[in-house]
C-alpha cells in the first residue's frame, strides 16, 4: 500500500543573515530546483558534519 512520508519534525526560527549571503543562497536554490529552506538545511547539516573540532579537542586535553 502507498504511504505518504511526512518528512521530519520542524520548528520555525528566525535568523538574520547578510543580504549578500541570502542572494547567493537564493540563486543556488533556484539553479538546483530546491526551496531556500531545503538548501539551508543541507548547508547546515554539511557544516555540522564537517566541523573542525581540533581546537575543542586540544582544549579538552590541555585541561586534564
PDB file with SEQRES, HELIX, SHEET and CRYST1 records, atoms N, CA, C and O in Angstrom:
SEQRES   1 A   64  UNK UNK UNK UNK UNK UNK UNK UNK UNK UNK UNK UNK UNK          
SEQRES   2 A   64  UNK UNK UNK UNK UNK UNK UNK UNK UNK UNK UNK UNK UNK          
SEQRES   3 A   64  UNK UNK UNK UNK UNK UNK UNK UNK UNK UNK UNK UNK UNK          
SEQRES   4 A   64  UNK UNK UNK UNK UNK UNK UNK UNK UNK UNK UNK UNK UNK          
SEQRES   5 A   64  UNK UNK UNK UNK UNK UNK UNK UNK UNK UNK UNK UNK              
HELIX    1 AA1 UNK A   19  UNK A   31  1                                  13    
HELIX    2 AA2 UNK A   36  UNK A   49  1                                  14    
HELIX    3 AA3 UNK A   54  UNK A   62  1                                   9    
CRYST1    1.000    1.000    1.000  90.00  90.00  90.00 P 1           1          
ATOM      1  N   UNK A   1       0.840  -1.182   0.000  1.00  0.00           N  
ATOM      2  CA  UNK A   1       0.000   0.000   0.000  1.00  0.00           C  
ATOM      3  C   UNK A   1       0.890   1.252   0.000  1.00  0.00           C  
ATOM      4  O   UNK A   1       1.943   1.276   0.638  1.00  0.00           O  
ATOM      5  N   UNK A   2       0.455   2.278  -0.719  1.00  0.00           N  
ATOM      6  CA  UNK A   2       1.202   3.528  -0.812  1.00  0.00           C  
ATOM      7  C   UNK A   2       1.047   4.330   0.472  1.00  0.00           C  
ATOM      8  O   UNK A   2      -0.066   4.527   0.958  1.00  0.00           O  
ATOM      9  N   UNK A   3       2.191   4.799   1.029  1.00  0.00           N  
ATOM     10  CA  UNK A   3       2.177   5.640   2.237  1.00  0.00           C  
ATOM     11  C   UNK A   3       2.904   6.932   1.944  1.00  0.00           C  
ATOM     12  O   UNK A   3       4.011   6.907   1.406  1.00  0.00           O  
ATOM     13  N   UNK A   4       2.311   8.054   2.284  1.00  0.00           N  
ATOM     14  CA  UNK A   4       2.963   9.351   2.121  1.00  0.00           C  
ATOM     15  C   UNK A   4       3.851   9.598   3.328  1.00  0.00           C  
ATOM     16  O   UNK A   4       3.398   9.524   4.470  1.00  0.00           O  
ATOM     17  N   UNK A   5       5.113   9.891   3.070  1.00  0.00           N  
ATOM     18  CA  UNK A   5       6.054  10.176   4.143  1.00  0.00           C  
ATOM     19  C   UNK A   5       5.911  11.639   4.550  1.00  0.00           C  
ATOM     20  O   UNK A   5       5.784  12.520   3.699  1.00  0.00           O  
ATOM     21  N   UNK A   6       5.933  11.884   5.837  1.00  0.00           N  
ATOM     22  CA  UNK A   6       5.740  13.245   6.346  1.00  0.00           C  
ATOM     23  C   UNK A   6       7.025  14.052   6.427  1.00  0.00           C  
ATOM     24  O   UNK A   6       6.970  15.259   6.659  1.00  0.00           O  
ATOM     25  N   UNK A   7       8.163  13.433   6.245  1.00  0.00           N  
ATOM     26  CA  UNK A   7       9.400  14.204   6.337  1.00  0.00           C  
ATOM     27  C   UNK A   7       9.966  14.181   7.736  1.00  0.00           C  
ATOM     28  O   UNK A   7      10.263  13.115   8.274  1.00  0.00           O  
ATOM     29  N   UNK A   8      10.117  15.346   8.326  1.00  0.00           N  
ATOM     30  CA  UNK A   8      10.761  15.449   9.623  1.00  0.00           C  
ATOM     31  C   UNK A   8      10.037  16.487  10.478  1.00  0.00           C  
ATOM     32  O   UNK A   8       9.327  17.351   9.962  1.00  0.00           O  
ATOM     33  N   UNK A   9      10.227  16.388  11.783  1.00  0.00           N  
ATOM     34  CA  UNK A   9       9.682  17.405  12.680  1.00  0.00           C  
ATOM     35  C   UNK A   9      10.438  18.702  12.439  1.00  0.00           C  
ATOM     36  O   UNK A   9      11.643  18.688  12.189  1.00  0.00           O  
ATOM     37  N   UNK A  10       9.746  19.797  12.514  1.00  0.00           N  
ATOM     38  CA  UNK A  10      10.423  21.071  12.308  1.00  0.00           C  
ATOM     39  C   UNK A  10       9.874  22.119  13.266  1.00  0.00           C  
ATOM     40  O   UNK A  10       8.796  21.972  13.842  1.00  0.00           O  
ATOM     41  N   UNK A  11      10.642  23.160  13.408  1.00  0.00           N  
ATOM     42  CA  UNK A  11      10.271  24.278  14.266  1.00  0.00           C  
ATOM     43  C   UNK A  11      10.683  25.551  13.545  1.00  0.00           C  
ATOM     44  O   UNK A  11      11.732  25.597  12.902  1.00  0.00           O  
ATOM     45  N   UNK A  12       9.876  26.559  13.651  1.00  0.00           N  
ATOM     46  CA  UNK A  12      10.169  27.820  12.982  1.00  0.00           C  
ATOM     47  C   UNK A  12      11.091  28.684  13.844  1.00  0.00           C  
ATOM     48  O   UNK A  12      10.821  28.925  15.020  1.00  0.00           O  
ATOM     49  N   UNK A  13      12.179  29.142  13.234  1.00  0.00           N  
ATOM     50  CA  UNK A  13      13.133  30.050  13.893  1.00  0.00           C  
ATOM     51  C   UNK A  13      13.434  31.191  12.935  1.00  0.00           C  
ATOM     52  O   UNK A  13      13.288  31.040  11.722  1.00  0.00           O  
ATOM     53  N   UNK A  14      13.845  32.312  13.462  1.00  0.00           N  
ATOM     54  CA  UNK A  14      14.227  33.451  12.642  1.00  0.00           C  
ATOM     55  C   UNK A  14      15.715  33.704  12.807  1.00  0.00           C  
ATOM     56  O   UNK A  14      16.221  33.803  13.925  1.00  0.00           O  
ATOM     57  N   UNK A  15      16.415  33.807  11.676  1.00  0.00           N  
ATOM     58  CA  UNK A  15      17.841  34.102  11.690  1.00  0.00           C  
ATOM     59  C   UNK A  15      18.092  35.330  10.836  1.00  0.00           C  
ATOM     60  O   UNK A  15      17.463  35.501   9.791  1.00  0.00           O  
ATOM     61  N   UNK A  16      18.988  36.170  11.261  1.00  0.00           N  
ATOM     62  CA  UNK A  16      19.374  37.343  10.478  1.00  0.00           C  
ATOM     63  C   UNK A  16      20.651  36.994   9.727  1.00  0.00           C  
ATOM     64  O   UNK A  16      21.676  36.668  10.326  1.00  0.00           O  
ATOM     65  N   UNK A  17      20.568  37.068   8.404  1.00  0.00           N  
ATOM     66  CA  UNK A  17      21.701  36.718   7.559  1.00  0.00           C  
ATOM     67  C   UNK A  17      22.091  37.920   6.713  1.00  0.00           C  
ATOM     68  O   UNK A  17      21.238  38.744   6.382  1.00  0.00           O  
ATOM     69  N   UNK A  18      23.366  38.034   6.357  1.00  0.00           N  
ATOM     70  CA  UNK A  18      23.789  39.126   5.482  1.00  0.00           C  
ATOM     71  C   UNK A  18      23.055  39.046   4.131  1.00  0.00           C  
ATOM     72  O   UNK A  18      22.818  37.959   3.604  1.00  0.00           O  
ATOM     73  N   UNK A  19      22.707  40.204   3.592  1.00  0.00           N  
ATOM     74  CA  UNK A  19      21.947  40.284   2.343  1.00  0.00           C  
ATOM     75  C   UNK A  19      22.654  39.543   1.211  1.00  0.00           C  
ATOM     76  O   UNK A  19      22.013  38.811   0.457  1.00  0.00           O  
ATOM     77  N   UNK A  20      23.968  39.727   1.087  1.00  0.00           N  
ATOM     78  CA  UNK A  20      24.716  39.059   0.020  1.00  0.00           C  
ATOM     79  C   UNK A  20      24.657  37.537   0.135  1.00  0.00           C  
ATOM     80  O   UNK A  20      24.566  36.840  -0.875  1.00  0.00           O  
ATOM     81  N   UNK A  21      24.708  37.021   1.362  1.00  0.00           N  
ATOM     82  CA  UNK A  21      24.616  35.580   1.575  1.00  0.00           C  
ATOM     83  C   UNK A  21      23.238  35.075   1.156  1.00  0.00           C  
ATOM     84  O   UNK A  21      23.125  34.018   0.535  1.00  0.00           O  
ATOM     85  N   UNK A  22      22.209  35.815   1.487  1.00  0.00           N  
ATOM     86  CA  UNK A  22      20.844  35.434   1.103  1.00  0.00           C  
ATOM     87  C   UNK A  22      20.721  35.377  -0.414  1.00  0.00           C  
ATOM     88  O   UNK A  22      20.129  34.443  -0.954  1.00  0.00           O  
ATOM     89  N   UNK A  23      21.270  36.361  -1.099  1.00  0.00           N  
ATOM     90  CA  UNK A  23      21.222  36.375  -2.563  1.00  0.00           C  
ATOM     91  C   UNK A  23      21.907  35.147  -3.146  1.00  0.00           C  
ATOM     92  O   UNK A  23      21.384  34.520  -4.067  1.00  0.00           O  
ATOM     93  N   UNK A  24      23.080  34.803  -2.611  1.00  0.00           N  
ATOM     94  CA  UNK A  24      23.809  33.632  -3.097  1.00  0.00           C  
ATOM     95  C   UNK A  24      23.016  32.351  -2.855  1.00  0.00           C  
ATOM     96  O   UNK A  24      22.936  31.485  -3.726  1.00  0.00           O  
ATOM     97  N   UNK A  25      22.428  32.241  -1.658  1.00  0.00           N  
ATOM     98  CA  UNK A  25      21.641  31.055  -1.333  1.00  0.00           C  
ATOM     99  C   UNK A  25      20.407  30.949  -2.224  1.00  0.00           C  
ATOM    100  O   UNK A  25      20.072  29.864  -2.699  1.00  0.00           O  
ATOM    101  N   UNK A  26      19.739  32.065  -2.450  1.00  0.00           N  
ATOM    102  CA  UNK A  26      18.557  32.060  -3.317  1.00  0.00           C  
ATOM    103  C   UNK A  26      18.919  31.642  -4.735  1.00  0.00           C  
ATOM    104  O   UNK A  26      18.196  30.863  -5.355  1.00  0.00           O  
ATOM    105  N   UNK A  27      20.034  32.153  -5.253  1.00  0.00           N  
ATOM    106  CA  UNK A  27      20.481  31.786  -6.596  1.00  0.00           C  
ATOM    107  C   UNK A  27      20.785  30.288  -6.681  1.00  0.00           C  
ATOM    108  O   UNK A  27      20.389  29.616  -7.633  1.00  0.00           O  
ATOM    109  N   UNK A  28      21.489  29.780  -5.678  1.00  0.00           N  
ATOM    110  CA  UNK A  28      21.803  28.350  -5.652  1.00  0.00           C  
ATOM    111  C   UNK A  28      20.543  27.499  -5.579  1.00  0.00           C  
ATOM    112  O   UNK A  28      20.444  26.467  -6.243  1.00  0.00           O  
ATOM    113  N   UNK A  29      19.591  27.927  -4.780  1.00  0.00           N  
ATOM    114  CA  UNK A  29      18.339  27.181  -4.632  1.00  0.00           C  
ATOM    115  C   UNK A  29      17.606  27.109  -5.971  1.00  0.00           C  
ATOM    116  O   UNK A  29      17.130  26.044  -6.363  1.00  0.00           O  
ATOM    117  N   UNK A  30      17.516  28.233  -6.669  1.00  0.00           N  
ATOM    118  CA  UNK A  30      16.832  28.263  -7.967  1.00  0.00           C  
ATOM    119  C   UNK A  30      17.557  27.368  -8.971  1.00  0.00           C  
ATOM    120  O   UNK A  30      16.924  26.567  -9.659  1.00  0.00           O  
ATOM    121  N   UNK A  31      18.881  27.500  -9.056  1.00  0.00           N  
ATOM    122  CA  UNK A  31      19.664  26.712 -10.010  1.00  0.00           C  
ATOM    123  C   UNK A  31      19.540  25.214  -9.762  1.00  0.00           C  
ATOM    124  O   UNK A  31      19.614  24.418 -10.699  1.00  0.00           O  
ATOM    125  N   UNK A  32      19.351  24.828  -8.501  1.00  0.00           N  
ATOM    126  CA  UNK A  32      19.281  23.413  -8.144  1.00  0.00           C  
ATOM    127  C   UNK A  32      17.858  22.922  -7.891  1.00  0.00           C  
ATOM    128  O   UNK A  32      17.652  21.807  -7.410  1.00  0.00           O  
ATOM    129  N   UNK A  33      16.886  23.758  -8.218  1.00  0.00           N  
ATOM    130  CA  UNK A  33      15.466  23.413  -8.084  1.00  0.00           C  
ATOM    131  C   UNK A  33      15.120  22.922  -6.671  1.00  0.00           C  
ATOM    132  O   UNK A  33      14.450  21.906  -6.484  1.00  0.00           O  
ATOM    133  N   UNK A  34      15.604  23.684  -5.693  1.00  0.00           N  
ATOM    134  CA  UNK A  34      15.326  23.409  -4.284  1.00  0.00           C  
ATOM    135  C   UNK A  34      14.650  24.628  -3.682  1.00  0.00           C  
ATOM    136  O   UNK A  34      14.769  25.739  -4.198  1.00  0.00           O  
ATOM    137  N   UNK A  35      13.944  24.408  -2.593  1.00  0.00           N  
ATOM    138  CA  UNK A  35      13.454  25.563  -1.849  1.00  0.00           C  
ATOM    139  C   UNK A  35      14.639  26.143  -1.084  1.00  0.00           C  
ATOM    140  O   UNK A  35      15.609  25.438  -0.805  1.00  0.00           O  
ATOM    141  N   UNK A  36      14.559  27.404  -0.754  1.00  0.00           N  
ATOM    142  CA  UNK A  36      15.611  28.036   0.035  1.00  0.00           C  
ATOM    143  C   UNK A  36      15.770  27.292   1.360  1.00  0.00           C  
ATOM    144  O   UNK A  36      16.891  27.090   1.827  1.00  0.00           O  
ATOM    145  N   UNK A  37      14.676  26.893   1.953  1.00  0.00           N  
ATOM    146  CA  UNK A  37      14.708  26.176   3.222  1.00  0.00           C  
ATOM    147  C   UNK A  37      15.454  24.848   3.090  1.00  0.00           C  
ATOM    148  O   UNK A  37      16.275  24.513   3.943  1.00  0.00           O  
ATOM    149  N   UNK A  38      15.174  24.088   2.024  1.00  0.00           N  
ATOM    150  CA  UNK A  38      15.869  22.816   1.814  1.00  0.00           C  
ATOM    151  C   UNK A  38      17.373  23.030   1.660  1.00  0.00           C  
ATOM    152  O   UNK A  38      18.175  22.275   2.211  1.00  0.00           O  
ATOM    153  N   UNK A  39      17.745  24.055   0.913  1.00  0.00           N  
ATOM    154  CA  UNK A  39      19.167  24.347   0.708  1.00  0.00           C  
ATOM    155  C   UNK A  39      19.853  24.720   2.020  1.00  0.00           C  
ATOM    156  O   UNK A  39      20.946  24.233   2.307  1.00  0.00           O  
ATOM    157  N   UNK A  40      19.227  25.569   2.805  1.00  0.00           N  
ATOM    158  CA  UNK A  40      19.814  25.995   4.083  1.00  0.00           C  
ATOM    159  C   UNK A  40      19.979  24.790   5.009  1.00  0.00           C  
ATOM    160  O   UNK A  40      21.002  24.671   5.684  1.00  0.00           O  
ATOM    161  N   UNK A  41      18.996  23.903   5.050  1.00  0.00           N  
ATOM    162  CA  UNK A  41      19.092  22.704   5.887  1.00  0.00           C  
ATOM    163  C   UNK A  41      20.280  21.858   5.445  1.00  0.00           C  
ATOM    164  O   UNK A  41      21.051  21.387   6.282  1.00  0.00           O  
ATOM    165  N   UNK A  42      20.435  21.660   4.124  1.00  0.00           N  
ATOM    166  CA  UNK A  42      21.558  20.869   3.623  1.00  0.00           C  
ATOM    167  C   UNK A  42      22.893  21.525   3.949  1.00  0.00           C  
ATOM    168  O   UNK A  42      23.842  20.840   4.332  1.00  0.00           O  
ATOM    169  N   UNK A  43      22.975  22.832   3.803  1.00  0.00           N  
ATOM    170  CA  UNK A  43      24.213  23.558   4.123  1.00  0.00           C  
ATOM    171  C   UNK A  43      24.564  23.436   5.599  1.00  0.00           C  
ATOM    172  O   UNK A  43      25.721  23.200   5.945  1.00  0.00           O  
ATOM    173  N   UNK A  44      23.587  23.592   6.457  1.00  0.00           N  
ATOM    174  CA  UNK A  44      23.836  23.494   7.903  1.00  0.00           C  
ATOM    175  C   UNK A  44      24.239  22.082   8.297  1.00  0.00           C  
ATOM    176  O   UNK A  44      25.155  21.902   9.100  1.00  0.00           O  
ATOM    177  N   UNK A  45      23.563  21.068   7.737  1.00  0.00           N  
ATOM    178  CA  UNK A  45      23.933  19.680   8.036  1.00  0.00           C  
ATOM    179  C   UNK A  45      25.350  19.377   7.584  1.00  0.00           C  
ATOM    180  O   UNK A  45      26.102  18.707   8.293  1.00  0.00           O  
ATOM    181  N   UNK A  46      25.719  19.866   6.405  1.00  0.00           N  
ATOM    182  CA  UNK A  46      27.084  19.656   5.905  1.00  0.00           C  
ATOM    183  C   UNK A  46      28.098  20.340   6.824  1.00  0.00           C  
ATOM    184  O   UNK A  46      29.118  19.749   7.177  1.00  0.00           O  
ATOM    185  N   UNK A  47      27.817  21.574   7.205  1.00  0.00           N  
ATOM    186  CA  UNK A  47      28.739  22.319   8.067  1.00  0.00           C  
ATOM    187  C   UNK A  47      28.934  21.618   9.412  1.00  0.00           C  
ATOM    188  O   UNK A  47      30.057  21.531   9.910  1.00  0.00           O  
ATOM    189  N   UNK A  48      27.869  21.130   9.985  1.00  0.00           N  
ATOM    190  CA  UNK A  48      27.959  20.440  11.277  1.00  0.00           C  
ATOM    191  C   UNK A  48      28.716  19.123  11.136  1.00  0.00           C  
ATOM    192  O   UNK A  48      29.542  18.783  11.983  1.00  0.00           O  
ATOM    193  N   UNK A  49      28.433  18.384  10.064  1.00  0.00           N  
ATOM    194  CA  UNK A  49      29.097  17.095   9.845  1.00  0.00           C  
ATOM    195  C   UNK A  49      30.585  17.257   9.578  1.00  0.00           C  
ATOM    196  O   UNK A  49      31.368  16.352   9.865  1.00  0.00           O  
ATOM    197  N   UNK A  50      30.980  18.396   9.033  1.00  0.00           N  
ATOM    198  CA  UNK A  50      32.378  18.618   8.665  1.00  0.00           C  
ATOM    199  C   UNK A  50      33.055  19.656   9.547  1.00  0.00           C  
ATOM    200  O   UNK A  50      34.058  20.250   9.151  1.00  0.00           O  
ATOM    201  N   UNK A  51      32.528  19.873  10.713  1.00  0.00           N  
ATOM    202  CA  UNK A  51      33.053  20.853  11.646  1.00  0.00           C  
ATOM    203  C   UNK A  51      34.416  20.422  12.162  1.00  0.00           C  
ATOM    204  O   UNK A  51      34.585  19.282  12.594  1.00  0.00           O  
ATOM    205  N   UNK A  52      35.380  21.316  12.122  1.00  0.00           N  
ATOM    206  CA  UNK A  52      36.716  21.048  12.639  1.00  0.00           C  
ATOM    207  C   UNK A  52      36.693  21.262  14.143  1.00  0.00           C  
ATOM    208  O   UNK A  52      36.577  22.392  14.616  1.00  0.00           O  
ATOM    209  N   UNK A  53      36.801  20.189  14.877  1.00  0.00           N  
ATOM    210  CA  UNK A  53      36.768  20.275  16.341  1.00  0.00           C  
ATOM    211  C   UNK A  53      38.163  20.125  16.940  1.00  0.00           C  
ATOM    212  O   UNK A  53      38.295  19.866  18.136  1.00  0.00           O  
ATOM    213  N   UNK A  54      39.192  20.283  16.135  1.00  0.00           N  
ATOM    214  CA  UNK A  54      40.578  20.128  16.600  1.00  0.00           C  
ATOM    215  C   UNK A  54      40.872  21.030  17.783  1.00  0.00           C  
ATOM    216  O   UNK A  54      41.447  20.584  18.776  1.00  0.00           O  
ATOM    217  N   UNK A  55      40.483  22.300  17.691  1.00  0.00           N  
ATOM    218  CA  UNK A  55      40.753  23.251  18.775  1.00  0.00           C  
ATOM    219  C   UNK A  55      40.017  22.845  20.047  1.00  0.00           C  
ATOM    220  O   UNK A  55      40.579  22.928  21.139  1.00  0.00           O  
ATOM    221  N   UNK A  56      38.748  22.402  19.917  1.00  0.00           N  
ATOM    222  CA  UNK A  56      37.994  21.950  21.080  1.00  0.00           C  
ATOM    223  C   UNK A  56      38.649  20.734  21.719  1.00  0.00           C  
ATOM    224  O   UNK A  56      38.721  20.643  22.944  1.00  0.00           O  
ATOM    225  N   UNK A  57      39.131  19.790  20.895  1.00  0.00           N  
ATOM    226  CA  UNK A  57      39.795  18.601  21.412  1.00  0.00           C  
ATOM    227  C   UNK A  57      41.077  18.968  22.156  1.00  0.00           C  
ATOM    228  O   UNK A  57      41.380  18.386  23.197  1.00  0.00           O  
ATOM    229  N   UNK A  58      41.837  19.943  21.619  1.00  0.00           N  
ATOM    230  CA  UNK A  58      43.074  20.364  22.259  1.00  0.00           C  
ATOM    231  C   UNK A  58      42.802  20.986  23.623  1.00  0.00           C  
ATOM    232  O   UNK A  58      43.541  20.744  24.578  1.00  0.00           O  
ATOM    233  N   UNK A  59      41.740  21.788  23.714  1.00  0.00           N  
ATOM    234  CA  UNK A  59      41.389  22.421  24.990  1.00  0.00           C  
ATOM    235  C   UNK A  59      41.004  21.362  26.018  1.00  0.00           C  
ATOM    236  O   UNK A  59      41.352  21.479  27.193  1.00  0.00           O  
ATOM    237  N   UNK A  60      40.282  20.323  25.577  1.00  0.00           N  
ATOM    238  CA  UNK A  60      39.867  19.250  26.479  1.00  0.00           C  
ATOM    239  C   UNK A  60      41.088  18.509  27.006  1.00  0.00           C  
ATOM    240  O   UNK A  60      41.160  18.198  28.195  1.00  0.00           O  
ATOM    241  N   UNK A  61      42.054  18.221  26.124  1.00  0.00           N  
ATOM    242  CA  UNK A  61      43.253  17.503  26.538  1.00  0.00           C  
ATOM    243  C   UNK A  61      44.159  18.359  27.419  1.00  0.00           C  
ATOM    244  O   UNK A  61      44.805  17.838  28.327  1.00  0.00           O  
ATOM    245  N   UNK A  62      44.213  19.667  27.160  1.00  0.00           N  
ATOM    246  CA  UNK A  62      45.067  20.567  27.931  1.00  0.00           C  
ATOM    247  C   UNK A  62      44.545  20.747  29.363  1.00  0.00           C  
ATOM    248  O   UNK A  62      45.330  20.969  30.285  1.00  0.00           O  
ATOM    249  N   UNK A  63      43.237  20.653  29.548  1.00  0.00           N  
ATOM    250  CA  UNK A  63      42.664  20.907  30.868  1.00  0.00           C  
ATOM    251  C   UNK A  63      42.766  19.708  31.800  1.00  0.00           C  
ATOM    252  O   UNK A  63      42.436  19.806  32.982  1.00  0.00           O  
ATOM    253  N   UNK A  64      43.226  18.570  31.269  1.00  0.00           N  
ATOM    254  CA  UNK A  64      43.318  17.356  32.099  1.00  0.00           C  
ATOM    255  C   UNK A  64      44.617  17.294  32.834  1.00  0.00           C  
ATOM    256  O   UNK A  64      44.861  16.344  33.577  1.00  0.00           O  
TER     257      UNK A  64                                                      
END                                                                             
